[in-house]
Amino acid sequence: MAAAQGGAAAGRPGGDGGLSGAAACPGLTGYTCATLNVPLDHSGGVPGRLGLKVAMADNVRAPKGVLLFLTGGPGQPGVPFVERLGKKLEPVLKEYRLVMIDQRGTGAGALQCPQLQEEMGSSDLTPPTARAVTDCAAAIGPERRHYSTNDTVADLESLRQALGVRKMTLDGVSYGTYTAERYALAHPRHVARLVLDSVVPQTGYDPMDRAALRAAPRVLTAACRATGCATDPAADLAEVVSRYGNGADVIDALTTWEFVDPDYTAMIDALHQAANGDPAMLRDLIAGVREGGAASAEELSQGLHASTLCLDGRYPWGRSDTPVAGRQEALEKAGARLTPADYGPFDAATATGLGSMLSCLHWPRTPVPPLPSRQRSLPDVPVLLLGGDRDLSTPLEWLYDQKKLTPRARVVVVPGAAHSVQSRAADDAGRQAVYDFLLDRR
């Protein structure tokens, strides 16, 4: 299935070896689109090739070289966002050549899992059914082992070689930060600098999402104070989870709501009403978030999302090469060991019942790639760690975890901003910090 994503022989149009079919990007002035042809299996053990769409600015001789912007997910494409990101980064694009790529399994080559896609939409946390997960894995087949971050990092190195540059600057958002970190660890000599926006630490994603569970009271209280609300959202949140046992639904809704309103105004109101015995508004918001979060595989592939997380992740049962039979028992034992210090106002059922955990609980046994040492630092290059203090998708606690492994870190936190500061924040402070960093201003 996956090998049919591409397959044309690599050509050398426009001097970009390894890229084929180069032509002006449809409807986009100043950019060339092409296909990067890569092996399905970079080790050469399994035949097949993939064709990954790439968009490249036409200023090939940009003084500061290539700026490779990496989107999130995992599962989100890159090429459809070139115009939007180009406008956000316009102040630096005389100095840099902006490049974006549809990572393997995304965009036009998205891994297709219709039922899992319908159940999870664009969410990381919505719990899927076991059948949707196993059907997805079966549809992808044995090739699912070739959709890890290791594979994507190898694709990015092929892209660097195809572009004919010695070093790249990488700018990643959310999962894109993890991909950028992993590229820097694998290819330190080929990285000029890194922008990490809404940071996932290089040590990996916590499938229990404990940092976000603990951060929710801080985030909601800060939002309440900023807007002058008269309630105590931290107390309301604790009461709601205790009374209704709906922690997974609530944290799922909260992490989605930050994209709608980083002040969380409606959510704070709904939590207060529910804490006082009227859950109707909260139920409506949760239902609305689920409905509004619908997404096609081309927009965010849940098949790729599950494939990558299950290959990359560490779980209570180990990794995805662990037999399925013992996983549920290991998860239950891990849940029994949790305390409020782990999950804050939520509960153990929330921490063990999130979509990212359950997807991989049911994912069939699959060989996994090696992971970098948890103690290894990023290379000694300039790194900007950028975050918003209202972010629950990638809470600030993760940013500071990454800082410990970043020798030349510059930290910028934007008050009132949530996820994806460069693209979404109302305050320009984060974007200006990126401009200054990329243009070597202090």
C-alpha positions in Angstrom: 0.0 0.0 0.0 2.6 2.6 1.1 5.1 1.8 -1.7 2.5 3.0 -4.2 2.8 6.5 -2.8 5.6 7.2 -5.2 8.1 5.6 -7.4 9.3 7.8 -10.2 13.1 7.8 -10.7 15.0 10.6 -9.0 16.0 13.3 -11.4 18.2 16.4 -11.2 16.0 19.3 -12.5 17.1 22.8 -11.3 20.2 21.4 -9.8 18.4 19.6 -6.9 19.6 16.1 -7.2 17.1 13.5 -5.9 14.1 15.6 -6.7 11.9 14.9 -9.7 9.1 16.6 -11.5 10.1 20.2 -10.5 7.5 22.8 -11.6 6.0 26.0 -10.3 3.8 25.3 -7.3 0.1 25.7 -8.4 -1.3 29.1 -7.4 1.8 30.0 -5.4 4.3 32.6 -6.8 8.0 32.2 -6.0 7.9 28.5 -5.1 8.9 25.3 -7.0 7.2 22.0 -6.1 8.8 18.7 -6.7 8.9 15.1 -5.5 11.6 13.7 -3.2 12.0 10.0 -4.0 13.1 7.9 -1.0 13.3 4.2 -0.1 10.4 2.8 1.9 13.2 1.1 4.0 16.4 3.1 4.2 18.2 0.0 5.3 17.5 -1.6 2.0 15.9 -4.7 3.4 12.4 -4.1 2.0 11.8 -3.0 -1.6 9.7 0.0 -2.5 9.9 3.8 -2.8 7.9 6.7 -1.6 7.4 10.0 -3.4 7.3 12.9 -0.9 6.0 16.3 -2.0 8.3 19.2 -1.4 7.8 23.0 -1.9 10.9 25.2 -2.2 11.3 28.9 -2.4 13.0 30.0 -5.6 15.7 32.1 -3.9 18.2 29.3 -4.2 21.2 31.5 -3.2 19.6 32.8 0.0 22.5 34.2 2.1 21.7 32.1 5.2 20.7 29.0 3.3 17.8 26.6 3.8 15.1 27.1 6.4 13.3 23.7 6.7 9.9 24.2 8.4 8.5 21.0 10.0 4.8 20.7 10.8 3.2 18.6 13.6 1.0 15.7 14.3 2.5 13.3 13.6 0.4 13.1 10.5 0.2 16.7 9.3 1.5 17.6 5.8 3.8 20.5 5.1 3.3 21.6 1.5 -0.3 22.9 2.0 1.0 25.3 4.6 3.7 27.0 2.6 1.7 30.1 1.8 0.6 30.6 5.4 4.0 30.0 6.9 5.7 32.1 4.2 3.6 35.1 5.3 4.4 34.5 9.0 8.1 34.2 8.2 8.3 36.9 5.6 10.7 39.2 7.5 13.5 36.5 7.3 12.8 35.1 3.8 15.2 37.4 2.0 17.9 35.7 4.0 16.6 32.1 4.0 15.2 29.7 1.4 12.0 28.3 2.9 11.5 24.6 2.3 8.5 22.4 3.4 7.9 18.7 2.9 5.0 16.3 3.3 6.6 13.8 5.6 6.1 10.1 4.7 2.5 8.9 5.3 1.0 12.4 5.1 -0.7 14.7 2.6 -1.3 13.2 -0.8 0.4 10.0 0.4 -1.5 9.8 3.7 -1.9 6.5 5.3 -5.7 5.8 5.1 -7.5 4.3 8.1 -11.2 5.4 7.7 -12.6 4.2 11.0 -9.8 5.4 13.1 -9.8 8.7 11.2 -13.6 9.1 11.9 -13.2 8.3 15.6 -10.2 10.5 16.4 -10.3 13.3 13.8 -7.5 15.7 14.6 -7.2 14.7 18.2 -4.3 13.1 20.0 -6.4 12.2 23.1 -9.9 11.0 21.9 -10.1 7.3 22.9 -10.5 5.1 19.8 -12.1 1.6 19.7 -9.8 -1.4 19.7 -11.3 -2.5 16.4 -10.5 0.8 14.7 -6.9 0.5 15.8 -6.4 -3.1 14.7 -8.2 -2.5 11.4 -5.8 0.4 10.8 -2.7 -1.6 11.5 -4.0 -4.4 9.2 -4.7 -2.0 6.4 -1.2 -0.6 6.5 0.3 -4.0 6.9 3.9 -4.9 7.7 5.0 -1.7 6.1 3.9 0.1 9.3 7.3 -0.5 10.8 8.8 2.0 8.3 6.9 5.1 9.6 8.9 6.0 12.7 10.6 9.3 13.3 13.9 7.5 12.5 12.5 7.0 8.9 11.5 10.6 8.6 14.9 11.8 9.8 16.5 9.7 7.1 14.1 11.3 4.6 15.2 14.7 5.7 18.8 13.8 5.3 18.0 12.7 1.7 16.3 16.1 1.2 19.3 18.0 2.5 21.5 16.1 0.0 19.0 16.7 -2.8 19.0 20.4 -2.1 22.8 20.4 -2.3 23.5 22.2 1.0 25.9 21.4 3.8 23.7 22.6 6.7 20.1 23.5 7.3 18.2 25.6 9.8 15.2 23.7 11.1 12.1 25.3 12.5 9.6 22.8 14.0 6.2 23.2 15.7 4.9 20.6 18.1 5.8 17.1 16.8 7.9 19.0 14.3 10.2 20.0 17.2 10.7 16.3 18.1 11.6 15.6 14.4 14.0 18.5 14.4 15.6 17.4 17.6 16.0 13.8 16.3 17.5 15.1 13.1 20.0 17.2 15.0 21.0 14.2 17.1 21.4 12.0 14.1 23.1 14.6 11.9 24.7 17.3 14.1 27.2 18.5 11.5 24.4 19.4 9.1 22.4 21.7 11.5 23.0 25.4 11.6 20.4 26.3 14.2 17.0 25.2 15.6 13.7 26.9 16.3 11.6 24.7 18.6 8.1 26.1 18.9 5.6 24.3 21.3 8.2 21.8 22.4 8.0 18.0 22.5 11.2 17.0 24.3 13.7 14.7 22.6 13.1 12.1 25.3 9.6 11.6 23.8 5.9 12.0 24.4 4.4 10.8 27.6 1.3 8.7 26.7 -0.2 9.5 30.1 0.1 13.2 29.4 0.9 13.8 33.0 2.6 17.2 32.5 -0.6 18.5 30.8 -2.9 17.0 33.5 -0.8 18.8 36.2 -0.6 22.0 34.2 -4.3 22.4 33.6 -5.0 24.2 36.9 -2.1 26.6 36.3 -3.3 27.4 32.7 -6.9 27.8 33.6 -6.2 30.0 36.6 -3.9 32.3 34.6 -6.5 32.6 31.9 -9.2 33.4 34.5 -7.0 36.1 36.1 -6.2 37.7 32.7 -9.9 37.9 31.8 -11.2 38.9 35.2 -13.4 35.9 35.7 -14.9 35.5 39.2 -14.6 31.7 39.5 -11.9 29.2 40.6 -11.4 27.1 37.6 -8.8 24.8 39.3 -11.3 23.9 42.0 -14.1 23.5 39.4 -12.0 21.2 37.3 -11.2 19.0 40.3 -14.9 18.8 41.3 -16.0 18.0 37.7 -13.6 15.1 37.3 -14.4 13.7 40.7 -18.2 14.1 40.2 -18.6 12.9 36.6 -15.5 10.7 36.0 -15.0 12.4 32.6 -11.4 13.4 32.9 -10.3 12.0 29.4 -13.1 14.0 27.7 -12.3 17.1 29.7 -8.5 17.2 28.9 -9.3 16.3 25.3 -11.7 19.3 25.1 -9.3 21.6 26.9 -6.3 20.8 24.6 -8.5 21.4 21.6 -10.1 24.6 23.0 -6.8 26.4 23.2 -6.9 26.6 19.4 -10.3 28.3 19.6 -9.6 30.6 22.5 -6.4 30.7 24.6 -8.4 32.4 27.3 -10.6 29.3 27.6 -13.6 31.5 28.4 -16.4 29.2 27.5 -14.6 26.1 29.0 -14.1 27.9 32.3 -17.8 28.9 32.4 -18.8 25.3 31.5 -16.6 23.8 34.2 -18.1 26.2 36.8 -21.6 25.2 35.8 -20.8 21.5 35.8 -19.1 21.8 39.2 -22.3 23.3 40.5 -24.5 20.5 39.2 -25.3 21.5 35.7 -23.1 19.7 33.2 -25.2 20.5 30.1 -22.9 23.3 28.7 -19.8 21.2 29.3 -21.3 18.2 27.5 -22.3 20.4 24.6 -18.8 21.8 24.4 -17.2 18.4 24.5 -19.5 17.2 21.8 -18.9 20.3 19.7 -15.1 19.9 20.0 -15.4 16.3 18.8 -17.6 17.4 15.8 -15.4 20.3 15.0 -12.2 18.2 15.2 -13.1 16.1 12.2 -10.3 15.9 9.8 -9.5 13.9 6.6 -6.4 11.8 6.5 -4.9 14.3 4.0 -5.2 17.0 6.7 -3.9 14.8 9.5 -3.4 11.1 9.0 -4.4 9.1 12.1 -2.9 6.1 10.4 0.5 7.8 10.4 -0.1 9.3 13.8 -0.6 5.8 15.3 2.2 4.2 13.3 4.7 6.8 14.4 3.7 7.1 18.1 3.6 3.3 18.5 7.1 2.9 17.0 8.6 5.8 18.9 6.9 5.5 22.2 7.7 4.0 25.6 4.7 2.6 27.4 3.9 0.9 30.7 4.3 -2.5 28.9 7.5 -1.4 27.1 7.5 -0.7 23.4 5.5 -2.0 20.4 7.6 -5.1 20.0 6.1 -6.3 23.3 3.4 -9.0 22.9 -0.1 -7.6 23.0 -1.3 -10.2 25.5 0.4 -8.7 28.6 -0.1 -5.0 27.8 -3.4 -4.4 29.6 -2.1 -5.9 32.8 1.0 -3.8 32.7 -1.1 -0.7 32.1 -3.4 -1.5 35.0 -0.4 -2.0 37.3 1.1 1.3 36.2 -2.3 3.0 36.8 -2.5 1.6 40.3 0.9 3.1 41.1 -0.1 6.7 40.1 -0.8 9.3 42.8 -2.3 12.9 42.6 1.3 14.1 42.3 1.3 12.5 38.8 -2.1 13.6 37.5 -3.1 16.7 39.5 -6.9 17.3 39.6 -7.6 14.4 37.2 -7.4 10.7 38.1 -5.6 7.5 37.2 -8.4 6.6 34.8 -7.7 9.7 32.8 -3.9 9.1 32.6 -4.4 5.5 31.5 -7.4 6.1 29.2 -6.2 8.7 26.6 -6.2 8.1 22.9 -2.5 8.1 22.4 -2.2 5.4 25.0 -5.1 3.2 23.8 -4.0 3.3 20.2 -0.7 1.7 21.1 -2.2 -0.6 23.6 -4.1 -2.3 20.8 -1.5 -1.8 18.0 -0.2 -5.2 16.8 3.3 -6.3 17.8 5.7 -4.5 15.5 9.5 -4.4 15.3 10.7 -1.0 16.6 13.8 1.1 15.8 16.4 2.2 18.4 15.9 5.4 20.3 18.6 7.9 21.3 19.9 7.9 24.8 17.7 9.9 27.2 20.9 11.7 28.5 22.3 12.8 25.2 22.3 16.5 24.6 21.5 18.4 21.4 24.5 19.5 19.4 26.2 22.8 20.4 24.3 25.0 18.0 22.0 28.0 18.7 18.5 26.8 19.7 15.4 28.9 20.4 12.9 27.2 22.7 9.6 29.0 22.2 6.3 28.4 24.0 3.1 29.9 25.2 2.1 29.8 28.9 -1.5 28.7 28.0 -0.4 25.7 26.0 -1.8 22.3 27.2 -1.0 20.3 24.0 2.8 20.8 24.7 2.9 22.4 28.2 5.8 24.6 29.2 7.1 21.9 31.5 8.2 20.0 28.4 10.1 23.1 27.1 12.0 23.2 30.4 12.7 19.5 30.2 14.2 20.0 26.8 16.3 23.0 28.0 18.2 20.6 30.3 19.5 18.8 27.2 20.1 21.9 25.1 23.6 23.5 25.6 22.9 26.8 23.7 19.2 27.3 24.6 17.5 30.7 24.4 14.0 30.5 26.0 11.1 32.8 25.1 7.7 32.3 26.7 4.8 34.4 25.4 2.2 35.2 28.0 -1.3 34.5 26.9 -0.3 32.4 23.9 -1.2 28.7 23.5 0.0 26.1 21.0 1.9 27.0 17.8 3.2 30.5 18.8 4.6 31.4 15.4 1.4 30.6 13.5 -1.4 31.4 16.0 -0.4 33.8 18.8 -2.1 37.1 18.9 1.0 38.7 20.4 3.8 39.3 18.0 6.5 38.8 20.6 7.1 35.2 19.7 7.4 35.8 16.0 9.7 38.7 16.7 11.9 36.5 18.8 12.1 34.0 15.9 13.0 36.8 13.4 15.7 38.1 15.8 17.1 34.6 16.4 17.2 33.6 12.7 18.8 36.9 11.7 21.4 36.7 14.5 20.1 39.8 16.4 20.4 39.9 20.1 
